[in-house]
Amino acid sequence: MFARVESAALHGIEAFAVQVEVDLQQGVPNWTLVGLPDTAVQESRDRVRTAIRNSGLYFPLYKLTVNLAPADVRKEGPAYDLPIAVGILAASEQIPLESLAETLIVGELSLDGGVRPVNGVLSIAMYARETRKRRLIVPQANAEEAAVVGGVEVYGVESLLDAMQLLIDPRHKSPTRVDVNALLDQPAEYEVDFSEIKGQEQAKRALEIAAAGGHNVLLIGPPGSGKTMLARRLPTILPPMTLEEALQTTRLYSAAGMLPPKTGLMTTRPFRSPHHTTSYAALVGGGSIPRPGEISLAHNGVLFLDELPEFKRDVLEAMRQPLEDGVVSVSRVQAAVQFPARCMLVAAMNPCPCGFYGDTQQSCNCNPTMIRKYLQRISGPLLDRIDIHLEVPRLRQEELLTLHAGESSAAIRERVVRARMRQLERLQPYGIVCNAQMSSKLVREHCPIGEDARSYLRTAVQRLGLSARAYDRIMKIARTIADLEGTENILLPHIAEAVQYRSIDRRFWGSG
């Protein structure tokens, strides 16, 4: 007696086919599980046997062989419990074999026969749609997540008995439906707002430009100047996520097992703020079983690195390639995995070890050597990849005591959305969505400037010693400023403001 059940597994965030083959033969009762299973899969023998018996079903006393194909790929995690149990029930003629046609099954079993949620169901649902499966059976807790994809009937089951009854009688329950447009139309809820920030008009202007163009930002200022407060409010002015962005972000969180409960689709842009003691693998991604790191979990959102010089040098240098390419590549002996990592980097730092270099209210206790060593923890190539360098001074007393509320996040977001729409019309043919993603070729094509602006920029580059990459960054920022103002041409004031956001680093590092 033989049965085959279609299942799936993850490689990074991509799903691939796994076939669960079950064979029953006369002989001494024994169970052999093959196909490169890891410890969690090996332990499924006890879980499946106990779950079948506790569900009141018959566990066959035969020589039992279960193969997870392809046999040369290591199988990890408990997601094969349910398909193995279904395969055993089908091979022992408790479930009709024909009911397994065009059906893909994943799920973990508890000892009482209940079905627990598993990771990566959204990617598995995408795979089921691509391979034209008719039906996908998943844990009930994952049903909404899978149903977001569409194009395949998704059935959430709460127990092994529930799955068995569904396979015997398809009318046992209705497929899960999700209104994706309704999810996307729900306004994002934030606990913070830009109106709570007093003063710091230049900083708020710079963050508006950053949000409009998707630019990376470095905030430099003394303790208490509001750097963290500003950074935490940046997501509130970013444009709403598109369906494609929401699916990408949800896939990452689903694969990492970090999708919030009862969340079918993440529609709020992520904000990740790892501690400065974070390891290389935790920030960039990795591990024996490659998992997405913080830079990937911030995909389509914001990665905030507070106390930037306190991060380990190798950790910061590892970010250079993802910031440039928007992708993290994790190589292992078995295979290489890629995770998307197109996020906005917002970094904050003090200007010196004590934090008060250049402060007008408190004197600095650091000597020049201490300051230089502190700033040299951040390499020039990494600084070049940060578009906007901004000094955030301490608020004056009269600014702190004012009762005037600043502009709301909603009002700023309206301008940001309009600017993004202009960029999308211009850049969509190239597969990108914002100015920060433009290549040097696209900068030359879409950032024409007049002779007066060119002359000003030439002088700024010479005086500040800016690199070719920094030159491109200035042009991208100027393009964003023009988009915010609704002008097609980049004018001299746009270039002058853009240069200002690259010149602040000369005061601290001595060059661009």
Buried (B, 14 or more C-beta within 10 A) or exposed (E): BEBBBBBBBBBBBBBEBBBBBBBBEEEEEEBEBEBEBEEBBEBBBEBBBBBBEBBEBEBBEBBBBBBBBEEEBBBBBBBBBBBBBBBBBBBBEBBEBEBBEEBBBBBBBBEEBBBBBBBBBBBBBBBBBEBEBEBBBBBBBBBBBBBBBEEBBBBBBBBBBBBBBBBEEBEBBEBBEBEBEEBBEEEEEBEBBBBEBBBBEBBBBBBBBBBBBBBBBBBBBBEBBBBBBBBBBBBBBBBBBBBEBBBBBBBBBBBBEEBEEEBBBBBBBBBBBBEEEBEBBBBBBBEEEBBBBBBBBBBBBBBBBBBBBBBBEEBBBBBBBBBEEBBBBBEEEEEEBBBBBBBBBBBBBBBBBBBBBBBEEEEBEBEEEBBBEBBEBBEBEBBBBBBBBBBBBBBEEEEEEEEEEBBBBEEBBEBBBBBBEBBBEBBEEBEBBBBBBBEEEBBEEBBEBEEEBEEBBEEBBEEBEBBEBBBBBBBBBBBBBBBBEEEEEBBBEBBBBBBBBBBBBBEBBEEB
